[in-house]
């Protein structure tokens, strides 16, 4: 089964959120917020989130595992949205104001699969950290 572009983006965000043992309410709330405000999700029904997220978790725990989920999501994305996909994943990763080793490794895996230039990924990561800083 191939994913829609928007479902692929949701899968990457869910994989990122679940990489450090589970999806927190804060992470799930952020994913919902990103869907509501990001132009790439125009026309996407918010009520699909729970089903798509559950499907993603089932796939991670299934035979194809994490690698299969990542490969399927990346295959569904056009080249022009690869930096967007990475930016969304980074937003989810930094919402907890911590980046455990598992999330860093997952972001590296996503970055490598998307084949995004290192300068672009560094800029995305720096911008996300700057947005999450507290006074």
C-alpha positions in Angstrom: 0.0 0.0 0.0 1.4 3.4 -1.0 0.9 6.4 1.2 -0.4 9.8 0.2 2.1 12.6 0.5 0.3 14.0 3.6 0.1 10.6 5.3 3.8 10.1 4.6 4.5 13.4 6.4 2.4 12.2 9.3 4.2 8.9 9.4 7.6 10.7 9.6 6.3 12.9 12.5 4.8 9.9 14.3 8.0 7.9 13.9 10.0 10.8 15.3 7.6 11.2 18.2 7.7 7.5 19.1 11.5 7.2 18.8 12.1 7.9 22.5 9.8 5.2 23.8 6.4 6.7 23.3 4.4 9.6 21.9 3.7 12.2 24.5 0.6 14.3 24.6 2.7 17.3 23.8 4.1 15.6 20.7 0.7 14.5 19.5 -0.7 18.0 20.1 2.2 19.5 18.1 1.5 17.1 15.2 -2.1 18.2 15.2 -1.1 21.8 15.3 1.4 21.3 12.4 -1.4 19.7 10.4 -3.7 22.6 11.1 -1.3 25.4 10.2 1.0 24.0 7.6 0.1 24.7 3.9 1.3 21.2 2.9 -1.7 19.8 4.8 -4.3 22.0 3.1 -7.4 19.8 2.6 -6.2 17.1 5.0 -8.9 16.0 7.4 -7.7 16.4 11.0 -9.8 13.5 12.1 -7.6 11.2 10.1 -4.6 11.8 12.4 -5.5 9.1 15.0 -6.0 6.4 12.4 -2.9 7.3 10.4 -0.8 7.5 13.6 -2.1 4.1 14.8 -1.4 2.6 11.4 2.1 3.9 11.5 2.8 2.5 15.0 1.3 -0.9 13.8 3.7 -0.8 10.9 6.7 0.0 13.1 5.8 -3.0 15.3 5.2 -5.2 12.3 7.4 -7.2 10.0 8.7 -4.2 8.0 9.7 -2.4 11.2 11.1 1.1 11.4 13.2 0.8 8.2 10.1 -0.2 6.2 8.1 2.7 7.5 10.8 5.2 6.7 11.3 3.7 3.2 7.6 3.8 2.5 7.2 7.4 3.7 10.2 8.7 1.8 9.1 6.9 -1.4 5.8 8.8 -1.2 7.4 12.2 -1.0 8.2 14.3 -4.1 11.8 15.7 -4.1 10.4 19.3 -3.5 8.9 18.3 -0.2 11.8 16.5 1.3 13.1 19.5 3.2 9.5 20.1 4.4 9.3 16.5 5.7 12.6 16.9 7.6 11.5 20.3 9.0 8.3 18.7 10.3 10.2 15.8 11.9 12.6 18.2 13.6 9.8 20.3 15.0 8.4 17.2 16.6 11.8 16.1 18.0 12.5 19.4 19.7 9.1 20.0 21.3 10.3 18.2 24.5 13.2 20.6 24.7 15.5 17.6 24.9 17.0 15.4 22.1 17.7 12.0 23.5 20.2 9.9 21.5 17.3 7.8 20.0 15.7 10.9 18.4 19.1 12.2 17.2 19.8 8.9 15.5 16.3 8.8 14.0 16.7 12.3 12.6 20.0 11.2 11.1 18.2 8.2 9.5 15.5 10.4 8.0 18.1 13.0 6.8 20.1 10.3 5.1 17.0 8.7 3.4 15.8 12.1 2.2 19.3 12.9 0.8 19.0 16.6 2.0 22.1 18.7 1.8 23.9 19.0 5.2 23.7 22.8 5.2 20.0 22.7 4.7 19.5 20.2 7.5 21.7 22.3 9.8 19.7 25.4 9.0 16.4 23.5 9.7 17.7 22.2 13.0 19.1 25.6 14.2 15.8 27.3 13.3 13.8 24.8 15.3 16.0 25.1 18.3 15.8 28.9 18.2 11.9 28.7 18.1 11.8 26.4 21.1 14.0 28.4 23.4 12.6 29.8 26.6 13.4 33.2 28.0 
